[in-house]
Structure formats: C-alpha cells, structure tokens
Amino acid sequence: MSRERLACYLQGGRPPGAQVTYRGARDPSMPRAEAGVDLPGSLYFAGESRVWGGGGMAFYDHDVPGPTPAKAYLVTAGQFADIAAQEMHRIPDPEDPIEEIVVGLEKNARHRAGPGHYETLIDVGRREGTPMLTFTAPHGSAAVEHTVPSTPYLSMLSNGLREAHGWTADTIETHLRSCIAA
C-alpha cells in the first residue's frame, strides 16, 4: 500500500527494510491517482518472505468476509503487469502474457498466472467504473499455516495504512494484530 514501496516497483529501487532491489516497470511514471479503499475480503500472513528477511507474507483471501483496508492506484495495464511480474520474481517483459490477462479479466474473475505465491490475479470490484485488480496466492487463508510477519514488513504495511486511511498508530497496530491472529 505504501507509495514509497510502489515507487520501487515502478521506478526501481529497494524499499526500506527490504532485501530485494526491484528493476522497475517499463513505464516508470507514478500513478495518475490513488485512494484508500476497502476490499471485500480478508488479509492474512503465511509462508516466509525472502524480501523482508523472513516472517510471513501478506495474502488476500477474497472469499473470507472483510473488509480489508487497501490502497488503490490508477496505473496502466502495462504497469500493473510489470508490478505483478516483479512480485512473481519475473523481469517485466512486453511479451509477458500477464498484460493481456489483465486487460481481459472479467468482473469478479480470477486467473491463475502461475504456481507462485502472488500469481493469482483477482478482480476485486470497481472504483469510478475502473476495474480494481490485485494478485495473491491461489490458496485461501484456511489452506495454510499462518505465520508472523517481520518488523520491517509490518512497518511498510503500517506506512501504507497511514497514507491510505489516515489511521493512528494504535488503530494500525490493532488491525495488523487481528490479521496476524486470524
């Protein structure tokens, strides 16, 4: 959710506390708009993050009641494809079929683009007529053991919640603790 983190996906760089440097998107321009939103599913943490020095990774389960606070960014289909590719440990490539999938994804549809943790694309709704898409794991929260995220990862998520929703530190801590306990 953090603008600083998104900038690393678009313009290249390493987010504070991360152990990975991102290449950046083919179009490095920042989003034309951004807004705090609530998605209809729930957030949970599972697995072990190579990016954040261990600890759980955040996943979105569209099938479990929410809401999940999030941040929507207005980016092009190509930028979204490049962000997704980097999260899938791929190099942004104009020949990658992800962009075609993004453009053709129907309302409320899902598409599994590969076997990895963040290779399931989901249409989560509309904002002012524009599709809102995200990517997550193919499994739901009930299918995996939950793990505790690292402190640097929680810090980055906290920054995003503060930016998107203007929440206080106490509200953020309470929310993230509820996702970890879920």
N, C-alpha and C positions, 0 to 999 in steps of 0.2 A: 504494500500500500504506500510505502514511502516514496515521495518524489525523488529523493536522492538515490534510492535503490533503482527506481525506474530509469533514471538518467544513465546508470551504468549499463542497463540493457540496450538503451538507445544510442548513447554516445561512447560507450566503452568505459571501462574502469572497474575498480574494486570497491564495493560498499564497505563502510566502516565495520570492522569486526569480522568480515568475511575472509575466506581463504582462497577465493577464486577471483580472477580478473576476467571480466567479460569483454568480448570483442566489440560489441555494439551492433546496431542494426544498419542495414543498407541505407536507410533514411534516418539520420540521427536527430532530426528535429523533434523538439519536445511536443507533447500533446497540445491539441488546439483547445481543449477544455478538460476540466477534472471536477469531480464532485463526490462527496460522501454518499454512499448508498447502503441499503440493507438488502442482502440476498436472502432467498427463501430457505437456504439450507443451513448446515452447521459446520463449524471448524473443529478439527481435531489434530493431534500430533501423533506421528508414528514414525518408525524407522530410525535411521541415523543419518544425519546430514553431513556430507563431505564439504559443503560450502561453509557451514557455520561451526566447524570444529567438533562435530558430534552433536548428540541430542536430537530430539525429534524434529521432523519436518512438518510444516503445516499443510494440511489437506482439507479440501472442501467436500462435504457429503451433501449432495443436492437432495437426497431422499430423506434426510432426517430434519424434522422441523427446526426452524431457526427462530429469529433471524440471525444472520451473520453480518456484522458491520464490515464494510469494504470500501474501496475507493475505485471509482470508475474513471478511466482515462479515455479521451477521444483520440484514438490513434488510427492510422490506416490499416487495412487488412495486411499489407506487407509488413508493417511494423509489428503488428500482433504476431504474425507468423515468425518473424525474426526473434521476438521476445520468447515465444514458445520454443523455438528451435534451441535457443541458448539454455533454457530451463531443461530441455531434453538432452543436453550435452551434445548438441549438433552445431555446426557452423551455419550461420544464416546464408542461404543459397537461393537465388531466384528460381532454381529448378525444383526446390523442395515442394512437394505437393500440399504442404500444410496451408499455404495461402489459398489454394483452390478450395480446400476443405472449409476454411474459414468463410470464404465468400459464399459457399453453397450450403452452409449449415442452416437447417431449418429451425424455426421457432421451437424451443424446448427440446431440441435434438441433442444427441451425444454422438461423438465419433472417437473411436479408439485409434490413435495415430501410430501406436507402437506399444511395446511391452513395458516401458519405463514408468517411473513414479508420476510424472506430470504429462503423460501422453494421451490423456483422455480430455477431449475438448467438449465443453458443455455450453449451450445457450441458456443463460440464466434469466432472461427477460429482456425488456425494452426500456430505454430511457429516452424520452422525447422522440420515439419512433426508431431509434438506433439500437441494433442488437447489442446486448451485453454478453460477452463471452469470457469464459475462464478455462483454465486447464487444471486438472487434478489427477489423482490416482484412479485406476479402473475399479478398485475395491472400495467398499463403503467402510465407515468407521467401525462397524461391528465385526469386520472380517480380519482385523489385525490387532496386534498388541499395541497399546498406546504407550508413548514414551515422552519424557520431559525434554522440552527444547533447551538449547544453550542460552546463556545470558546475552551474548551478542545478538542472537536471533530475536529474542524477546524484546531487546532494545530497539531493533529495527522495526518490528511489528508495532511496538508502542509509539514510535515516531509517526508511523502511518496512521494509526488510530487518532492520534492527537491532530494531525493535519486534516484528516478526512472528516472527523466528527467533533473536534474541539473538546474532547474528553479530558477530564482531570487525571492525574497520575493514579489516584485511588480507583476511579472508575475503570481505567485501563487494566490495572492490576487485578481487580475483581473479575473483569471479563476474561482475561487471559487465564487466570486461575481456574475459572469454570470450564474453559476449553481443555485445559490440561487434565482436569479431574474427570472429564466426560468419558 
